[in-house]
Amino acid sequence: MTCSPPLKPAELQCIFKNRCNQTRSGKITINFINVGEKFCEAEGDWYDTKADFTAELKCKHSAGVRLRHCSEDGEWEKEDSRCVITELYSALQQATIVDIGLGFEDQNVADVLSSFENATNNTENINTFTNVNTSVHVLSTLDDKLESLNNESSTDYLLESSSNLLERSLNKSWMSPPPDISLTLAETYLSSLERLIKIANITGDNRKPNIEVDTCSDEEECKNSVFNVNVSLKHRGGGIVKTTGFKQLESYLPYDGEKKLNSIIVSTTTNGSTDEVEITIDFPLRAPRPRHVELECVAWNTTNRRWSSDGCKWARVANERRCTCTHLSSFAILLSKHPIKVPGATEMTCVGLSVSIISLTLSLLIELIVWGDVVKTSTLHLRHTAHVNISVCLLVGNCCFLASVEPRDLSRVWCKTLTVLKHFCYLSMFFWMLCLSTTLLHQTLYLFHQVSRTKYLRFSMIVGYVCPLLIVFVTFLTNNSGGESSYYRTETCWLVYIGLMKGSIFTFVIPVGIIVFVNIFSMLVVIMKLLYHQENIDKSREKEKTAAKTVLRTVVFLTPVFGVTWIFGLAVLIVDLTSGTIAFIVNYVFIFMNAFQGLFILLTTCLGDRTTRDALLKRFKKKAVASTSNSIVKSASNVK
């Protein structure tokens, strides 16, 4: 080496030789700080260190090293301690020679695990990544060395120490490895402990705070239970079946970012044949499964280092806690972070609402054109008044729904405002439908009793607008003054559904359900009256055919304006999308029937009504005649 600046790092090598002429060499690099170069000044135990270099010190009273990096700007960074307590380091050294040292192997294993258990008893002393990493290395080393574990004391030490490592207080030590260490501790821990338990002499059940092991040796079907997880294994291979439950370990194993673990990890092994096995596992869920969110039964794939659903099946809504698999492994349940979407639902809704808005606008224009010609009696006035108000409420509600079809593009204020408007407009529409159905029912039952137009309008205005306004107002106030996730959701800009009879959505569902029930009852009464009328006046052979046509026409004409199609909405609330094909069919029917409701109202109440149709044609004919007359007059004038 030379002392001429700039000085370059020098490497020194030492060679050691023993009496048997065996040699071992070691190297050390000496870095020089040149004049003017940045460096970190000595601080405490740390000596002067060149910029962008890492200083290293041996740990005091423990094994390992302490590292501290000096940044390019000459500033000390946070210390990285890789110190291992002496007891753990000693246990690791003993584990390394457990099969080649002096004494019997069983006794050596018992000594190692006894030391290991003592070292892990005080979790405060091992609450660093390096100590947890060393502890896992003890398990993996024993896994590599041992073929059997027959000593009962050794088994107890193993389970006790392994349980200690899963204490909640060590959570950060599992999750925060140094940046240059890529080892996944949880994977090594699980695979090593799973095999050690498999070769251990365990009978009955062994229960520790964070690990439980249950065994069974039934020839036909084995049933084990750990941490309230019930496991049933059907197999023909005989042997002892061991089921192990691990608390906290699910938090440390990697998983897909779109899903999260929603159960503890349960491992099942057997020393018999694993051919033709069927294992059923009933998991207690860590968190309730949200509506329309799918669970996935998975097993840990050691080859791909990930959770895999191959060979496992979820029992779905019928028994959402149950998994059935056809192989043995470590099992868990994954919960999706996002609900299932109905393919094409948004597009179908947008198209349907657009068609409905145009149809409702045409309906209102037609009512405006023919109003004077069709509203000649109190009964017709009442019916057309209800039609107009139903169309107006549905039109405004559909416009608000279409405006909120992409909730992410809306601010919270607009989202809340549109939710309130939709809540009021759709409720008001149904209350006007109730007014229409009760009027029709009254006219059917009391044919010669006339209702005062003024009284009916006053009654309808109160029922059609005041009642829904009160419901919306009370719901808004009682749900945290229209608070997010209490009154409405920003993800949907609609009312909140939490569960059966829970959530603001039921202040809409319950009134609508009652009104639809009343409307269906009214429709049935009308159909029965029509059939009775046909029976009295029609004695020909065509009686049954005419009656069938009457029923069909009544159902077709009254279903849209009575809101009967919304009964599929109740089915949508009941059926979960994870149920399969039937759930998607119900959703598609509901979307189609209600998105296009405005079109159905146009076809049935306007174009399908003979009086309205005749009045509209009459108006068009008058305009055509007037236009022809004007043309004749102009032609005559030109001739003169």
VOBAZA-710906 format. One record per residue (C-alpha): x, y, z. Coordinates in steps of 0.05 Angstrom, whole numbers, plus 5000, padded with zeros to 4 digits. Example, Ala and Ser with C-alpha at 12.3 -4.5 7.8 and 13.67 -1.06 7.14 Angstrom:
524649105156
527349795143
END
This chain:
500050005000
502150724990
500951345032
500551804971
493652124965
488551944944
488851324987
485150704961
482050165004
487149645027
485548915037
489248515091
489047755093
490747305153
491946565147
491446115208
494545415212
493544895267
497944305287
494543865236
496544355182
489244545171
488645265149
483245795152
483846495123
480347145135
480347825100
479248525124
478649155083
481349815109
478050435080
481651105083
478351785089
482052275045
482653005062
476353385040
472052755033
465352725070
464852265129
460652135191
464052365255
464951885313
458751825356
458351395418
460950695400
461350885327
467951105298
469251575240
466251265177
467051465105
460951725068
456751185034
459950635076
457050195131
460450145198
460249475234
461049315308
460648675346
454748615394
456248675468
454148095512
450847755453
452347445385
451847805319
453648495294
451049215294
450849595228
450250335216
450550665148
453751335133
449851695078
452952035018
451952705054
455952475114
449852375160
448951765205
442851335189
438950915238
442650325270
441049625245
442149155303
443048425285
444648195354
442247515378
441447355452
446546855476
441446325495
438446315425
445246305391
447445735436
441045345419
442345445344
449545195352
447144585390
441744445337
447144455283
450843865316
444943515347
445942895304
453542865305
455343085375
456642655436
450942295471
444442005448
440542385395
434042395434
437442695495
441143205452
434543405419
431243475488
437043915512
436644355450
429044445454
429444565530
434545125518
430345385460
424045395503
427645775559
430346285509
423446425479
419546455545
421147195554
418647505489
421448195508
428447915502
427347655431
423048215404
427548365343
427448075273
434347775283
432247385345
425847135312
429846965250
434846565292
429046215327
426045995261
432945755240
433145305301
426644985278
428944915205
435644615228
432144095270
427443955212
433543805168
436943375220
431442955251
427742345225
423542235287
421742585352
419842065404
421242415470
414842705501
418643245536
421843455471
415043495438
412443935495
418544395491
417644435415
410244645419
411445125477
417245485443
413645505376
407545805410
411846335444
414246565375
407046715355
405647205412
402447855389
408048255421
412847985368
408548225310
413348765287
419248295291
415847825242
413748375195
419948835193
426048475165
432248875146
432049095072
437648625050
434247995078
429047685032
427547065074
420246965090
420246735162
413046505163
414046025105
420145705137
416745685205
410445345177
414044825134
419044645188
414144595245
409044215202
414143675188
416843655260
409743545286
408643005234
414742605258
413442755332
410342245379
403942615395
397642275420
391142605443
390843355442
396143865460
393944575472
398545175478
396545915477
397945995402
398545275377
393744695386
394843985361
389343465359
390342745336
385942175312
387141465289
380341245265
380540815202
374441095166
373541825188
377742245235
374942865270
379643365302
378444055331
383344625342
381545335362
374145185345
376144955275
372844285263
376543815215
373743175187
378142715145
375542125105
381141665082
383040945072
390340975089
389940895164
395441195208
395141775257
391942425232
394743055264
391343735258
395044355280
392145055288
396545675287
394346335315
397246985286
401146615232
396046825179
398347545187
405447385166
404646945105
404347305037
397747334999
394747644937
393548384946
386348314922
384747834979
386247765052
386347175100
379947125140
381546515184
387146205224
391745715189
390244975200
395044425179
393243685173
398243125164
398242365169
403441825170
398841375130
396941395057
394642065028
391141754968
383641854961
382842335019
377142825030
378043345084
372343795108
374144415149
369344875185
372945535199
370646075247
371346715205
375647275233
370847795203
363747705177
363347605102
360348235069
354648155021
356547934950
363747824972
366647144955
370746705001
376146244973
378545605005
386045554995
392045115013
399245345018
403245144957
410545064979
413045024907
410045674883
410346004952
403146244949
396046054968
392645604917
385345394910
387144764871
383544164900
379344584947
372144804943
368045314982
361045105004
358345804985
352646145021
349445495043
355145395093
360045965083
364845715137
366045045104
371744825058
372544145025
379343924997
382043294965
389243334992
392943485056
396544135068
395944785108
389145095097
385745765106
380146195078
381446815036
376547395034
376147814971
376948564982
371748734929
364648494918
362648094857
360148524799
354448354752
357548364682
354348884637
349849154693
352149874686
351449874610
344549564613
342450054667
344850654627
341350434563
334950264600
334750914639
336151324576
330350974540
325951064601
327451814606
325651914532
319351484540
317051854603
318152524568
313852284510
308552034559
308152714592
307753064524
302152594502
298352724567
299153474555
296553414484
290552974498
288853224569
282753614548
279953044506
280952464556
279652794623
272052854617
269952494681
272352494752
274751784746
278951924685
281552564717
283852184778
287151634737
290952104690
293152554748
296251944781
299551744714
302652434706
305452454777
308151744772
311651934707
314452574736
317252224798
320151654758
323152144707
326752554761
328951924798
331751614734
335452264716
338652264786
340351524779
343551634711
347552224739
350351784795
351951164753
359351324762
359851504837
367451594834
366552214791
362052554842
363752954904
360852734970
355953314971
353153134902
353052394920
348952534983
344353014946
342852514891
341651964943
336452404978
333052584912
332751854889
330251634957
324652154955
322752084881
322251324880
318351314945
313751854919
312751454855
310550844895
305851244939
302551524877
301950814851
298550654917
293651224905
292150954835
291150234858
286650434916
282450854869
281850284820
280149804877
274750294902
271650364833
271649604824
268349454890
263650054893
261750164821
256450694833
260051084887
263451714861
269452014895
270052774900
275553024854
277753554904
278053064963
281852554921
287053054898
288053304969
288752584994
293452404937
297953004947
298752835021
299952095008
304152204945
308852744970
308152875045
308852145067
315252005028
318052685049
317052515122
320251825113
326352125078
326952685130
326652215190
331351715158
336352275142
336252545213
336551865249
342451625207
347752105232
344552695195
345652365128
352552115146
356851705100
356350955111
350351095156
345251395108
348751295041
355050985011
359751374966
361250734927
353950704902
350851374919
345050984947
342350765014
346250315061
345049565067
348349235127
344348605137
337348335146
333148915172
339449325182
341249955145
337750565116
335650165054
329949865093
326550545100
325550465025
324549705020
319249635074
314450185047
315549934975
314349214996
307749395030
305449814971
307249274920
303348764962
297249224965
297849354890
298148614874
292048504918
288349054880
290448764814
287848074834
281148364856
280548714789
282148074752
277047684793
271648204779
273148194705
272747434704
266247454742
263547964692
265647534633
262246934665
255647304670
255447604601
258947084559
255846404552
259146204487
264645704476
269746264473
268646434546
275146134572
279146434516
276247124528
277447064603
284746874592
285747464546
282547924598
287147684653
293247744609
291448444586
290048664657
296748394682
300648714625
297249384632
297449434708
304249124724
308649724703
304150264732
303249874797
310749764806
309949014810
316548914773
320149194834
318448544870
324848284837
328448804879
326548424941
329447794909
335848184894
336348364968
335347644989
339747284938
347247354946
351447394882
355846844909
349946364902
351446254829
347546304764
340646404795
343147044830
345547334764
338947164730
335047514785
339448134779
338948164703
331248094706
330848644758
335449114718
331648994653
324649054682
326049684722
331050054678
325950014621
319950164666
318850844633
318250504565
313150004593
309050574623
309050924555
306750294519
301350104570
298350754598
299051194536
299650804471
296050194500
290050584526
284650634472
281851294497
288651634497
290551324430
284051554397
284752254425
291952294400
289952054330
284152544330
288953114345
293652904289
287852844240
285453544258
292353824246
292853444180
286053714157
287854414178
294454364141
290854114079
285654684082
291155204088
294654904028
288154933986
286855654006
293955853988
293355493920
286755853905
289756523922
295556393876
290756213819
287056863827
END
